[in-house]
Amino acid sequence: MNDAEEKEKIEVEEEMESPEATSAEEVADSQADGDGASAEAVETQAEEEAHLTLEEELEQAKARADENYQNYLRTVAEMDTYKRRVIREKDDLRQYALAGLLESILPVYDNLNLGLMSAEQTSDPKVVVQGIQMVLTQFKGILEENGIAEIEPSKGDAFDHNQHEAVQTQPSDEVEEGAIVQLVRRGFSLNGRLVRPATVIVAGGEGE
């Protein structure tokens, strides 16, 4: 080895042992340590973000629960108001259901009073009979307008247990056995529903 090569070798060794080389190594180590610390910081931040997200979800769940509870309270209040209104309407209906029928009947009542006054002032029974017939016709018309129909079977009609009530049987040569002999009291139905059966006497047997 010549002098020049030996001199160059010595300079390289000195540079490697110099403080600058040591500083470079320390910088590299410091950078490595910094990278590790940065990774830990990122991980910690992610954990904190995840924790905040759970808190936010909890707050949202609380808000939804409170909203649902408020909706429930409103629904209960509305149902209570509805029930009170229905009860009130039923009471009103029960108390005033006949108001319309009463308004229709009042003219009949007035005419009956007028007929009674006329009967007291006249001695002609025909006039009284005519007045009563007129009032009765008016009354029947009012009943029909309100869905009330008379059940008025005639002599000889077949007995119908759905509309008639037999209170007596008696022998008859004029009608078949089991047929109606006489109407005792008229029956009535309301919109097709039986309210009171017609009371009749039917033919058959020896009578009661």
Order of alpha helices (4+ residues) and beta strands (2+ residues): alpha-alpha-alpha-alpha-beta-beta-beta-beta-beta-beta
